[in-house]
């Protein structure tokens, strides 16, 4: 499933590829988030033909509640239901369930929770989250885990690990005793936890590495801890994670986070940030971050990134985008979302190019300085 192609000579950045029945995916890769079977404000043609996204993420919690497992099964899986030609990864829904801390109850064999839609009671177990993802037909499935909050005591995180590891083994057993759906191969990734405690992180990685997962994720980060602490735990984790399997940092992040985490040996990312922030008027560019609602852009008749290699980004001025947001037009959300994901895909392509040329470790710090700054005025220099 995964082939490691190259590592930089000075650092830990890696070039590789994921081979699925719905396409070969170059890594490092960023996955747009299509939580409920859609990447918000964008259609599939734009994602495929303009943004060039080979892999997107869906969420078991949301799809399980609506439209439901029966509809998904009758539709022939998520690919057919949403007419998506590329690869799909589905999160198990664990993070969403555990974010509902007031409306869930942990048990040794799973978690009982109340739907955020109608208050109805449900239970996720390792067995039924694997069964659900089999029905979705996702190319990459994730195990059920508990995501401890930040901050959390070491004792709490240690107890949480016991549950996460038990569920991981149960998920793997359910995976190996079931079969692929819809005529294509389905892979299973484990999720390592351990909070911000290095010894617990290493313990989790050692235990889950003993199970023959197709890849391993770093879970439980980007939940409120400082960025530097996230980078530190990521660095510690990739020192121990298997070299020959893909490493997926869940729920991350900003362009700066991607650059920093690739330098620490991460292969896969997902985050709602590019599309969620786009819908609030925030544009990511090679020169920094723009708030398109700011009055500075009312009469700026260039695009957000004039030399950007995408028609989506070149064909509309910032003055027009500013107008669309002020007027409450849906097109503004569509164009901003397309812009941000195009930028993210371009950034990942540049990352891969510099790893291939073995120039990543010299290049990425300068890129961080560019993409991390906030642009306040009209000057784009």
Secondary structure by P-SEA (a helix, b strand, c coil): cccccccccccccccbbbbcccccccccbbbccccccccccccccccccccccccbbbbaaaaaaaccaaaaaaaccccccccccbbbbbccaaaaaaaacccccccccbbbbbbccccccccccaaaaaaaaaaacccccccbbbbbcccccaaaaaaaaaaaaaaaaaaaaaaaaccccccbbbbbbbbbbccccaaaaaaaaaaaaaccccccccccccccccaaaaaaaaaaaaacccccbbbbbcccccaaaaaaaaaacccccccaaaaaaaaacccccccbbbcccccccccccccccccccccccccccaaaaaaaaaaccaaaaaaaaaaaaaaaaaaaaaaaaaaaaccccccaaaaaaaaaccccccccc
